[in-house]
Amino acid sequence: MTVPAELDRRFRDAAAAAGLLDVGFDVVDSPLGPLLVAASDHGLCRISFSADPEEHLDALARRHGRRVLRSRRAVERAERQLAEYFAGGRRGFELDVDTRPLPPFAQRVLAELARVPFGETTTYGALAARVEAPRAARAVGTVMNRNPIPIVLPCHRVVGANGSLTGYAGGLGRKEQLLRLEGVLL
Amino acid sequence: MEAVTAIPPFERFYGEHRDAVLAFLRRRLPRETADDLFQETFLRALRGYERLEHGEHLRAWVLTIAGRLVIDAGRRSRPFANELPELACHDERPAYAQLEHLAAALPPTERAAVVLRYGYDLDYDDIAGALGSSPEAARQAASSGVRRLRGKELT
């Protein structure tokens, strides 16, 4: 016997509504392809361009707790804001983010990254200087590469000192697309 | 060190057992009640999931939760139950509660088989599903569990 979709959805919603989840996630459509979006009770904790949930379950459980469940309700706020952003109607996100499982340095860098505004870029070195580690441009690059919440934490706005796009965990094509959306690239 | 079966992320646990839980409930209850209790079963499983210490016999565990809800639903649906005088009873706990206590010392498979068979009145097909074994193996586990309990009683 297969559980009917309606019954399945009702349980998933109820679980999120009751606050029983360590992490709720869902797969959300976007112009960059399907995104896996996950939130803990502290905020958004993962966005991934690899949208197959099976790839993420173990890591999410390890970082946030084993009560990981797919639930649209758990991510609907993030989903709405992402849709507005991609439609060109939103320049910033009003979402808490949960970077608690990351090392302190990465948390500091990502907090600083969050302040880089829509439509502007910065460099790895400048970001390093802003966390008072001016020689740590390379380490900042590593943090960008492992950014658990791309798009919302805008690592696509960080470029090389010579203005080149350098790299993007989701692929350079996506970095270009995001910068074009924000009017940085024509 | 004893190998401990890892507890899967809840999504995987739910995906693996939801169909069996719904089938179990619908065999015993009217469809609407069964569907309500399906949700309740997994909400309870979520509440207990943090406290699980190993990932063994998760099917048996979740069917035990469902079985308890079926028993409670049966009680509620007997309209005059509350008006009947309580019968004097040697042990007033329901069968499953008595058994869980008695069977606590049995090896896990036997314990699960005994509790599901005699505490929840599951048939061996359901128990086999819960234990991931054949109905015949489930019957053997239940009967060797009972033999072990008898042996203990005598010593």
Boltz contact constraints between the chains, C-beta under 6 A:
constraints:
  - contact:
      token1: [A, 1]
      token2: [B, 19]
      max_distance: 6.0
  - contact:
      token1: [A, 1]
      token2: [B, 22]
      max_distance: 6.0
  - contact:
      token1: [A, 1]
      token2: [B, 23]
      max_distance: 6.0
  - contact:
      token1: [A, 2]
      token2: [B, 19]
      max_distance: 6.0
  - contact:
      token1: [A, 3]
      token2: [B, 18]
      max_distance: 6.0
  - contact:
      token1: [A, 3]
      token2: [B, 19]
      max_distance: 6.0
  - contact:
      token1: [A, 3]
      token2: [B, 22]
      max_distance: 6.0
  - contact:
      token1: [A, 7]
      token2: [B, 35]
      max_distance: 6.0
  - contact:
      token1: [A, 11]
      token2: [B, 39]
      max_distance: 6.0
  - contact:
      token1: [A, 11]
      token2: [B, 42]
      max_distance: 6.0
  - contact:
      token1: [A, 14]
      token2: [B, 39]
      max_distance: 6.0
  - contact:
      token1: [A, 15]
      token2: [B, 46]
      max_distance: 6.0
  - contact:
      token1: [A, 20]
      token2: [B, 46]
      max_distance: 6.0
  - contact:
      token1: [A, 57]
      token2: [B, 9]
      max_distance: 6.0
  - contact:
      token1: [A, 57]
      token2: [B, 11]
      max_distance: 6.0
  - contact:
      token1: [A, 61]
      token2: [B, 9]
      max_distance: 6.0
  - contact:
      token1: [A, 66]
      token2: [B, 7]
      max_distance: 6.0
  - contact:
      token1: [A, 66]
      token2: [B, 9]
      max_distance: 6.0
  - contact:
      token1: [A, 67]
      token2: [B, 10]
      max_distance: 6.0
  - contact:
      token1: [A, 67]
      token2: [B, 46]
      max_distance: 6.0
  - contact:
      token1: [A, 67]
      token2: [B, 49]
      max_distance: 6.0
  - contact:
      token1: [A, 68]
      token2: [B, 9]
      max_distance: 6.0
  - contact:
      token1: [A, 68]
      token2: [B, 10]
      max_distance: 6.0
  - contact:
      token1: [A, 68]
      token2: [B, 11]
      max_distance: 6.0
  - contact:
      token1: [A, 69]
      token2: [B, 10]
      max_distance: 6.0
  - contact:
      token1: [A, 69]
      token2: [B, 11]
      max_distance: 6.0
  - contact:
      token1: [A, 70]
      token2: [B, 11]
      max_distance: 6.0
